[in-house]
Amino acid sequence: MSTFSFIASDNQMPEVDLTNVKRITVKELKKINPQARTPVPLDKLDENTKVLYCEKGEDMQGLAVSSCDKPPYNLEYHIKKKYVYWLRYDFTEKCTKQLMDYLNQNIVKTQQVELWSITFGGKNDIYNVKNLKQVKLSDITEEVFMELNSKGICIQII
């Protein structure tokens, strides 16, 4: 079983990546950090192979919203909105501020956006979302976002 987070809306929303993760070639990585620890030794990889790189572990923390082009099985059982996005969200003060800023900048007054945390199993497994919460955008607090850390919740922003 795996738990994923999503943003869903009837209107398109922008994709963002506020992490400091860079996609570079092995050749570039060897120049930047020849001693980089990797699962496969750098010498065994083709120099044109693309890898993800960040200087520090905390560089991976940050909000990322990307189109959910390859959704998990049974996602449509839960989410009925037209546009669905992967939500990569670390439960840190920095990321919470980034998510709040993202929502404030991108939600139109008449738009309803849903934040989901859903657990998926195999193809035929459906895990019910037990909690549904409606919150006005102006009333959202850090505690509301922390609820995404639980499994099986939908927060409707109205």
C-alpha positions in Angstrom: 0.0 0.0 0.0 1.1 3.5 -0.7 -0.4 6.9 0.2 -0.3 9.8 -2.3 -1.4 13.4 -2.2 -3.2 15.2 -5.0 -4.7 18.6 -5.9 -7.9 18.4 -8.0 -9.8 21.1 -9.8 -12.2 21.8 -12.6 -9.8 24.5 -13.9 -6.2 24.0 -14.9 -3.6 25.0 -12.4 0.0 25.7 -12.9 2.7 23.1 -12.3 5.5 24.2 -10.0 8.7 22.7 -8.6 10.0 24.7 -5.7 12.7 22.2 -4.7 16.3 22.7 -5.6 16.6 19.4 -7.3 18.3 19.6 -10.8 18.1 17.2 -13.7 21.7 16.9 -15.1 23.8 14.4 -17.0 26.3 12.1 -15.4 29.0 14.0 -17.2 27.9 17.3 -15.5 27.6 15.5 -12.1 31.2 14.3 -12.4 32.3 17.9 -12.8 30.2 19.3 -10.0 30.7 16.5 -7.5 33.0 13.6 -8.6 32.6 11.9 -5.2 28.8 11.9 -5.4 27.2 8.9 -3.7 25.0 7.1 -6.1 23.3 3.6 -6.1 25.4 2.7 -9.2 29.0 4.0 -9.5 29.2 7.0 -11.8 31.9 5.2 -13.9 29.3 2.5 -14.7 26.8 5.0 -16.1 26.6 6.4 -19.6 27.8 10.1 -19.5 24.6 11.3 -21.2 22.3 9.6 -18.7 20.1 12.1 -16.8 20.1 12.0 -13.0 18.5 14.1 -10.3 21.0 16.0 -8.1 20.8 18.3 -5.2 23.6 19.6 -3.0 22.0 19.0 0.4 19.2 16.8 1.6 17.0 19.8 2.5 17.2 20.9 -1.1 14.6 18.1 -1.8 12.1 19.7 0.5 9.7 22.1 -1.2 6.4 22.1 -2.9 6.0 20.4 -6.2 2.8 20.2 -8.2 2.8 18.2 -11.4 0.2 16.9 -13.8 -1.0 13.4 -12.9 -0.6 11.8 -16.3 -0.1 8.3 -15.0 -2.5 8.0 -12.1 -2.7 5.1 -9.7 -5.4 2.4 -10.3 -8.8 3.5 -9.1 -8.0 7.2 -8.7 -11.2 8.0 -10.6 -13.1 6.2 -7.8 -12.2 9.1 -5.5 -11.5 12.2 -7.6 -14.1 13.4 -10.0 -12.6 16.8 -10.9 -11.3 17.3 -14.5 -7.7 18.2 -13.6 -5.6 16.1 -11.2 -2.1 17.0 -10.1 0.4 15.1 -7.9 1.1 17.1 -4.8 4.6 16.6 -3.3 4.4 18.3 0.1 6.8 18.0 3.0 5.2 18.8 6.3 7.6 21.7 7.1 7.0 25.4 7.8 8.7 26.3 4.5 6.6 23.9 2.4 3.4 24.9 4.2 4.0 28.6 3.3 4.7 27.6 -0.3 1.5 25.6 -0.5 -0.5 28.5 1.1 1.1 31.0 -1.4 0.4 28.6 -4.3 -3.3 28.3 -3.4 -3.8 32.0 -2.7 -2.2 32.9 -6.1 -4.0 30.2 -8.2 -7.5 29.7 -6.8 -10.1 31.9 -8.5 -13.0 33.0 -6.3 -15.6 30.7 -7.8 -13.2 27.7 -8.1 -13.4 24.8 -5.7 -10.1 22.9 -5.2 -9.6 19.6 -3.5 -6.6 18.4 -1.6 -6.5 14.6 -1.3 -4.5 12.1 0.6 -5.4 8.6 -0.6 -4.0 5.1 0.1 -3.8 2.7 -2.8 -3.1 -1.0 -2.8 -3.4 -3.4 -5.7 -5.5 -3.0 -8.9 -8.6 -4.2 -7.2 -8.2 -2.6 -3.8 -10.1 0.5 -3.0 -9.5 2.2 0.3 -12.2 4.6 1.3 -11.6 8.2 2.1 -13.0 8.6 5.6 -12.7 12.3 6.2 -14.1 15.1 4.1 -13.5 18.6 5.3 -14.7 21.9 3.8 -12.6 25.0 4.5 -12.7 28.5 3.1 -9.4 29.6 1.6 -9.2 32.5 4.1 -9.6 30.1 7.0 -6.8 27.6 6.1 -4.2 27.1 8.8 -1.1 25.0 9.1 -3.2 22.5 11.1 -5.5 22.0 8.1 -2.5 21.1 5.9 -1.2 18.8 8.6 -4.3 16.7 8.2 -3.0 15.7 4.7 -0.4 13.7 6.7 -3.2 11.3 7.6 -4.5 8.6 5.3 -7.9 9.0 3.6 -8.8 12.6 3.6 -10.2 15.2 1.2 -10.0 18.9 2.1 -12.3 20.9 -0.1 -11.3 24.5 -0.4 -14.3 26.6 -1.0 
